[in-house]
Amino acid sequence: MKKYILLLFLVTPFSGWSSTCATDIFGVINQRLSYMEDVALYKVNHQKAIEDIEREKTVIAESARSATLVGLDETSIAHFFSSQIAVAKAIQYRYKADLLSVETHRKPRDLNTHVRPQLIKLGNEINAKIANYLKAGNAFTEQQRMAFNEKIELRYVSTADKANLFDALQKIRLK
């Protein structure tokens, strides 16, 4: 058994010991954005506006608070979550536009009991994973942009949305 563990240690790349890899982070960002069609459908069904400035302020403030608890710079994470909100609104507007010409029988997941709690959970997970990644001495580099673009695979996210989001991700710093 000891020989097997030593062999595993010798053949596993050192970077493999990091608890978080960039593509894991990209996947959680994609997962968080995947709820935006539900948000849009809920808002359409309840005659609510896509843009809710007060809610956006709350999300950014809570995200920044969560980020500081794990050691991230508040300003840089606030910028990143502002970018995520911009992409989220773009998804919602694009989906809402499609709903004008294509009827859906899809029922959205409940905004208050399901979607928002999941968005908060995923936002906290993003913060924790980014903090772990940066604390391990890693950075988000241009070489990862293609992997990011491939991992963010939602139909209403444009190339420009991905670029803005990745640029904001690159600017996140530790406290």
C-alpha positions as CSV (number, residue, x, y, z in Angstrom):
1,M,0.0,0.0,0.0
2,K,2.8,2.4,0.9
3,K,4.5,1.8,-2.5
4,Y,1.2,2.5,-4.3
5,I,0.8,5.9,-2.4
6,L,4.4,6.8,-3.1
7,L,4.0,5.9,-6.8
8,L,0.8,7.9,-7.0
9,F,2.6,10.8,-5.5
10,L,5.5,10.5,-8.0
11,V,3.3,10.3,-11.1
12,T,0.7,12.9,-10.2
13,P,1.6,16.3,-11.5
14,F,2.1,18.8,-8.7
15,S,-0.6,21.1,-10.1
16,G,-3.0,18.2,-9.5
17,W,-2.7,18.7,-5.8
18,S,-4.4,22.1,-6.0
19,S,-7.9,21.8,-4.6
20,T,-9.4,24.0,-7.4
21,C,-8.6,24.2,-11.0
22,A,-9.6,27.0,-13.4
23,T,-12.0,24.8,-15.4
24,D,-13.9,24.0,-12.2
25,I,-14.4,27.7,-11.6
26,F,-15.5,28.2,-15.2
27,G,-18.0,25.4,-14.7
28,V,-19.6,27.0,-11.6
29,I,-19.8,30.3,-13.4
30,N,-21.6,28.6,-16.3
31,Q,-23.9,26.8,-13.8
32,R,-24.8,30.1,-12.1
33,L,-25.6,31.7,-15.4
34,S,-27.7,28.7,-16.4
35,Y,-30.5,29.9,-14.1
36,M,-31.1,33.1,-16.0
37,E,-33.7,31.7,-18.4
38,D,-35.7,30.7,-15.3
39,V,-35.3,34.2,-13.9
40,A,-36.4,35.7,-17.2
41,L,-39.4,33.4,-17.5
42,Y,-40.5,34.1,-14.0
43,K,-40.2,37.8,-14.6
44,V,-42.2,37.6,-17.9
45,N,-44.9,35.5,-16.2
46,H,-45.1,37.9,-13.3
47,Q,-44.9,41.1,-15.4
48,K,-41.6,42.2,-13.7
49,A,-38.8,44.2,-15.4
50,I,-35.6,42.4,-16.3
51,E,-33.5,45.1,-14.7
52,D,-33.9,45.5,-10.9
53,I,-31.2,48.0,-9.8
54,E,-31.9,47.5,-6.1
55,R,-31.6,43.7,-6.3
56,E,-28.4,44.1,-8.3
57,K,-27.0,46.3,-5.5
58,T,-27.9,43.7,-2.9
59,V,-26.3,40.9,-4.9
60,I,-23.1,42.8,-5.4
61,A,-22.9,43.8,-1.7
62,E,-23.6,40.3,-0.5
63,S,-21.1,38.8,-3.0
64,A,-18.4,41.3,-1.9
65,R,-19.1,40.5,1.7
66,S,-18.8,36.8,1.0
67,A,-15.7,37.4,-1.0
68,T,-13.9,39.3,1.8
69,L,-14.6,36.4,4.2
70,V,-12.6,34.1,2.0
71,G,-9.8,36.6,1.4
72,L,-10.7,38.3,-1.9
73,D,-10.4,42.0,-2.6
74,E,-13.9,43.6,-2.3
75,T,-13.5,46.0,-5.2
76,S,-12.2,43.4,-7.7
77,I,-14.9,40.9,-6.9
78,A,-17.6,43.6,-7.0
79,H,-16.5,44.4,-10.6
80,F,-16.6,40.7,-11.4
81,F,-20.1,40.2,-10.1
82,S,-21.2,43.4,-11.9
83,S,-20.0,41.8,-15.1
84,Q,-21.9,38.6,-14.2
85,I,-25.0,40.6,-13.7
86,A,-24.6,42.3,-17.1
87,V,-24.3,38.9,-18.7
88,A,-27.2,37.6,-16.7
89,K,-29.4,40.5,-17.9
90,A,-28.3,40.0,-21.5
91,I,-29.4,36.3,-21.2
92,Q,-32.7,37.4,-19.8
93,Y,-33.4,40.1,-22.4
94,R,-32.5,37.7,-25.3
95,Y,-34.6,34.9,-23.9
96,K,-37.5,37.3,-23.3
97,A,-37.2,38.5,-26.9
98,D,-37.4,34.9,-28.1
99,L,-40.5,34.4,-26.0
100,L,-42.3,37.1,-28.1
101,S,-42.3,34.8,-31.1
102,V,-41.9,31.3,-29.6
103,E,-44.4,30.0,-27.1
104,T,-43.0,28.0,-24.2
105,H,-44.8,25.5,-22.0
106,R,-41.8,25.4,-19.7
107,K,-42.5,26.2,-16.0
108,P,-39.7,28.2,-14.4
109,R,-38.2,27.1,-11.1
110,D,-39.5,29.3,-8.4
111,L,-37.4,32.4,-8.1
112,N,-37.7,32.9,-4.3
113,T,-37.6,29.3,-3.0
114,H,-35.3,27.7,-5.6
115,V,-33.4,30.0,-7.9
116,R,-32.2,32.7,-5.6
117,P,-31.0,30.3,-2.9
118,Q,-29.1,28.4,-5.7
119,L,-27.6,31.7,-7.1
120,I,-26.4,32.6,-3.6
121,K,-24.9,29.2,-3.0
122,L,-23.2,29.2,-6.4
123,G,-21.9,32.8,-5.9
124,N,-20.4,31.8,-2.6
125,E,-18.9,28.7,-4.2
126,I,-17.4,30.9,-7.0
127,N,-15.8,33.1,-4.4
128,A,-14.4,30.2,-2.4
129,K,-13.0,28.5,-5.5
130,I,-11.4,31.7,-6.8
131,A,-9.9,32.5,-3.4
132,N,-8.4,28.9,-3.2
133,Y,-7.1,29.2,-6.8
134,L,-5.4,32.5,-6.2
135,K,-4.1,31.5,-2.8
136,A,-2.4,28.5,-4.4
137,G,-0.4,31.0,-6.5
138,N,-2.4,30.6,-9.7
139,A,-3.7,33.4,-11.9
140,F,-6.2,33.6,-14.8
141,T,-4.2,33.9,-17.9
142,E,-4.9,34.5,-21.6
143,Q,-4.0,30.9,-22.3
144,Q,-7.2,29.9,-20.4
145,R,-9.5,32.2,-22.3
146,M,-10.3,29.5,-24.9
147,A,-11.1,27.0,-22.1
148,F,-13.3,29.6,-20.5
149,N,-15.2,30.3,-23.7
150,E,-15.7,26.5,-24.2
151,K,-17.0,26.0,-20.7
152,I,-19.5,28.9,-20.8
153,E,-21.8,27.1,-23.2
154,L,-25.2,28.8,-22.8
155,R,-27.1,29.8,-25.9
156,Y,-27.8,33.4,-25.0
157,V,-24.2,34.2,-24.0
158,S,-22.3,36.0,-26.8
159,T,-18.6,36.1,-27.5
160,A,-18.5,39.7,-26.2
161,D,-20.2,38.6,-23.0
162,K,-17.6,35.9,-22.5
163,A,-14.8,38.4,-23.1
164,N,-16.1,40.9,-20.6
165,L,-16.6,38.2,-18.0
166,F,-13.2,36.7,-18.5
167,D,-11.5,40.1,-18.4
168,A,-13.3,40.8,-15.0
169,L,-12.2,37.4,-13.8
170,Q,-8.6,38.2,-14.6
171,K,-8.7,41.3,-12.4
172,I,-9.8,39.6,-9.2
173,R,-7.2,39.9,-6.5
174,L,-6.7,38.7,-3.0
175,K,-6.9,41.2,-0.1
